Amino acid sequence: MKKLILGIAVMAIGAISTISIIVATVLSPLNPYSYNGIGGWYGCLLGMDLVMPFTISIIVAIIGLAIAVWGVFDKNN
């Protein structure tokens, strides 16, 4: 049960940070970016230097999901 709660908490942290970065890119038409001719959301992520935090937040969410699934299927409980 503890692994499940930990996994859900870690996954929520990763999901919240991912959503906040996506919101930042959606609000970017207020200050549009074109990074070396690359436009769209990826160009905005590159222009705002958010590619690495976006990748890390997705990895954190996936790790949290893995811990939660591990907690559900743990045979000790």
C-alpha positions, 0 to 999 in steps of 0.5 A, spaced: 500 500 500 505 504 501 508 503 494 502 505 491 501 511 495 508 513 493 507 512 486 501 516 485 504 522 489 510 521 484 506 521 478 502 527 480 508 531 481 510 529 474 503 530 471 503 537 474 509 539 472 508 537 465 501 540 465 504 547 467 510 546 462 504 545 456 500 551 459 506 555 458 507 553 451 499 554 450 500 561 452 506 563 448 502 566 442 503 572 447 510 572 446 511 567 440 518 563 439 521 561 432 527 557 434 532 557 428 526 556 423 522 551 428 515 553 430 510 550 434 510 547 440 517 544 439 520 551 437 516 554 443 520 549 448 526 550 445 526 558 445 524 558 452 529 552 454 524 548 457 525 541 453 530 538 458 525 540 464 519 537 460 523 531 458 524 530 466 517 531 468 515 526 463 520 521 466 518 522 473 511 521 471 513 514 468 517 512 474 511 514 478 506 510 474 511 504 474 512 504 482 504 505 483 503 499 478 509 495 482 505 497 488 498 494 486 501 487 483 506 486 489 505 479 492 507 481 499 500 484 501 
